[in-house]
Amino acid sequence: MCSQATADRPMDDARPGLPDAIVDAHHHLWRLGGDLSYPWLQEAYDAEHFMLGPYDALRRDFGAEEFRRAACGAPIVASVHVEAECARADALAETRWLHEVAARHGLPSAVVAWVDLLADDAGERIAEQARYPLVRAVRFKPLTSAMPAERIRGPGTLNDPRWPRALERLRSHGLGWDLRVPFWHLEEAAARLADAPALDVMLEHAGLPWDRTEGGLARWRRGMAALAAHPRVSVKLSEFGLRNSGWNEMENRRIIRDTIETFGVERCMFASNFPVAGLRIAYPALVSTFAAALADMGLDECARRAVWHDNAARIYQLDLNPPRHASAASAP
């Protein structure tokens, strides 16, 4: 509801600097109690290890209609759905369901699916997902350490020697890799990509700069600069919430500005991470934070539109003029 405590005014208030078209490059949908299982939302609730702490508010259906209501009139013309960590055996069924949702509601416009990229049958699983017309990328998270001072190595981590072959399989199917690692793994991810094939990599959540001390931010910036040196890496400006504190407007505007300055306006995308981000901020207030950050930078209209709309449309190869009543029948 737009009236929730963290909400700003509805998006039809026409404040200066607000966009007239948004492509939301990262959000989730789920339907509990149906054919798909979401252990983290259902029987395996685990607030202790969730990045924002307690998340009871997420344990209800969040479909396309709920997404639109949460957006409170934001001019969303297209969106990218990122796999919502359903039971891994349901990964292909999730993609199928999302195509049905898109046929009925016009969203999502693209799908980031899940495949275990390091599994022996990864090639077959990627091919199954790639047959669905909205699939543009895969998210498979590397195994990461729980804190900056910890170092882990071995199967599943970024130093696993299977990664180049895994990413080559993605590239051969014309798919990109949605990369999610916390800030202390950014430089390691950049080194991993040095011997990777030429594929598009979309860094999620601005590299998760969870340590907002000056030292923590300095380390985050080094990692972001290392990834930005790879021209096919882009970044989603999303999920600035912190586990043990509320929304810090000025701090988060600084993160947005620093990211754009590092990657350039042509490789940065607005992304909401809703409904998860809704634990800290309402959608209209999130949009206002972005608008203020872009205004701080003095970006012209073309540059602002690139961040709000054009970059995500290009990077995820979106069809912004789909048939009015698309059919899911063309999917496998």
Stockholm file with secondary structure:
# STOCKHOLM 1.0

chainA/1-332         MCSQATADRPMDDARPGLPDAIVDAHHHLWRLGGDLSYPWLQEAYDAEHFMLGPYDALRRDFGAEEFRRAACGAPIVASVHVEAECARADALAETRWLHEVAARHGLPSAVVAWVDLLADDAGERIAEQARYPLVRAVRFKPLTSAMPAERIRGPGTLNDPRWPRALERLRSHGLGWDLRVPFWHLEEAAARLADAPALDVMLEHAGLPWDRTEGGLARWRRGMAALAAHPRVSVKLSEFGLRNSGWNEMENRRIIRDTIETFGVERCMFASNFPVAGLRIAYPALVSTFAAALADMGLDECARRAVWHDNAARIYQLDLNPPRHASAASAP
#=GR chainA/1-332 SS CTTSTTCCSCGGGCCTTCCSCEEEEEECCBCTTSSSCCTTTTTTCCTTTSTTSCCGGGSSCBCHHHHHHHHTTCCEEEEEEECCCCCGGGHHHHHHHHHHHHHHHSCCSEEEECCCTTSTTHHHHHHHHHTSTTEEEEECCCCCCSSTTCCCCSTTSTTCTTHHHHHHHHHHTTCEEEECCCGGGHHHHHHHHTTSCSCCEEECGGGCCCCCSHHHHHHHHHHHHHHHTSTTEEEEECCCCBTTBCCCHHHHHHHHHHHHHHHCGGGEEECCCBTGGGGTCCHHHHHHHHHHHHHHHTCCHHHHHIIIIIHHHHHTTCCSSCCTTCCGGGCC
#=GC SS_cons         CTTSTTCCSCGGGCCTTCCSCEEEEEECCBCTTSSSCCTTTTTTCCTTTSTTSCCGGGSSCBCHHHHHHHHTTCCEEEEEEECCCCCGGGHHHHHHHHHHHHHHHSCCSEEEECCCTTSTTHHHHHHHHHTSTTEEEEECCCCCCSSTTCCCCSTTSTTCTTHHHHHHHHHHTTCEEEECCCGGGHHHHHHHHTTSCSCCEEECGGGCCCCCSHHHHHHHHHHHHHHHTSTTEEEEECCCCBTTBCCCHHHHHHHHHHHHHHHCGGGEEECCCBTGGGGTCCHHHHHHHHHHHHHHHTCCHHHHHIIIIIHHHHHTTCCSSCCTTCCGGGCC
//
